[in-house]
Amino acid sequence: MRTGNEPTTARSPLRLRLCLSLWGLAWAVFGLVAFTLTDRPGWAAACGLLLLLVLVDIAVIVHHIHQGPHYQPGRNIPPYEPDHGGRGRYGH
């Protein structure tokens, strides 16, 4: 619900989130390789699980970036009527 007091130019920092996810990807791969080479299967499995989570996160971020900017109402659009306790449109 739009209240009218949010910034009209607010954007999600997707590129920053992508950079941080890529940094996490590098560390997860490093941890997976290092713990596999040192014969620590528990830690290697944990890094492998973290690697899968990071890959899913990167896929979601890239999908959102490819969606492009969404419609943002201009300054001349008044804020929506606030919710009045869950009543319907006509107060019933």
C-alpha positions as CSV (number, residue, x, y, z in Angstrom):
1,M,0.0,0.0,0.0
2,R,1.3,3.4,-0.9
3,T,1.1,5.9,2.0
4,G,2.6,8.9,0.2
5,N,5.6,9.4,2.5
6,E,7.9,7.0,0.8
7,P,10.7,8.3,-1.5
8,T,9.5,8.4,-5.1
9,T,12.9,7.5,-6.4
10,A,13.6,4.5,-4.1
11,R,15.2,1.6,-5.8
12,S,16.4,-1.8,-4.6
13,P,20.2,-2.2,-4.5
14,L,20.2,-5.3,-6.7
15,R,23.6,-4.7,-8.1
16,L,25.2,-4.4,-4.6
17,R,23.3,-7.6,-3.6
18,L,24.7,-9.3,-6.7
19,C,28.2,-8.2,-5.9
20,L,27.9,-9.5,-2.3
21,S,26.4,-12.8,-3.6
22,L,29.3,-13.2,-6.0
23,W,31.7,-12.6,-3.1
24,G,29.9,-15.3,-1.1
25,L,30.0,-17.6,-4.1
26,A,33.8,-17.3,-4.3
27,W,34.2,-18.1,-0.5
28,A,31.7,-21.0,-0.7
29,V,33.7,-22.5,-3.6
30,F,37.0,-21.9,-1.8
31,G,35.6,-23.5,1.3
32,L,34.2,-26.5,-0.5
33,V,37.5,-27.1,-2.3
34,A,39.6,-26.6,0.8
35,F,37.6,-28.8,3.0
36,T,37.3,-31.5,0.4
37,L,41.1,-31.5,0.0
38,T,41.7,-31.6,3.7
39,D,39.3,-34.6,4.1
40,R,36.6,-32.7,6.2
41,P,33.4,-34.0,4.7
42,G,31.1,-32.3,7.2
43,W,32.5,-28.8,6.5
44,A,32.6,-29.6,2.8
45,A,28.9,-30.5,2.8
46,A,28.1,-27.3,4.7
47,C,30.0,-25.2,2.1
48,G,28.3,-27.2,-0.7
49,L,24.9,-26.3,0.8
50,L,25.9,-22.7,1.1
51,L,27.1,-22.8,-2.5
52,L,23.6,-24.0,-3.6
53,L,21.9,-21.3,-1.6
54,V,24.1,-18.6,-3.1
55,L,23.5,-19.9,-6.6
56,V,19.7,-19.7,-6.1
57,D,20.1,-16.2,-4.7
58,I,22.1,-15.1,-7.7
59,A,19.5,-16.6,-10.0
60,V,16.7,-14.6,-8.2
61,I,18.8,-11.4,-8.3
62,V,19.5,-11.7,-12.0
63,H,15.8,-12.4,-12.7
64,H,14.9,-9.2,-10.9
65,I,17.5,-7.2,-12.7
66,H,16.2,-8.5,-16.1
67,Q,12.7,-7.5,-15.1
68,G,13.8,-3.9,-15.2
69,P,12.3,-0.9,-13.4
70,H,8.6,-1.2,-12.3
71,Y,6.0,1.6,-12.5
72,Q,6.4,4.2,-9.9
73,P,3.6,6.8,-9.5
74,G,4.7,10.4,-10.1
75,R,4.4,13.3,-7.6
76,N,1.0,14.3,-9.1
77,I,-0.6,11.0,-8.1
78,P,-2.2,11.3,-4.6
79,P,-1.5,8.6,-2.0
80,Y,-4.0,5.7,-1.7
81,E,-6.7,5.8,0.9
82,P,-5.4,4.3,4.1
83,D,-6.8,1.0,5.4
84,H,-9.6,1.6,7.9
85,G,-9.4,-1.5,9.9
86,G,-10.1,-4.1,7.2
87,R,-13.6,-2.8,6.3
88,G,-14.6,-3.0,2.7
89,R,-14.5,-0.1,0.2
90,Y,-17.9,1.3,1.3
91,G,-17.5,0.7,5.1
92,H,-19.5,-2.5,5.3
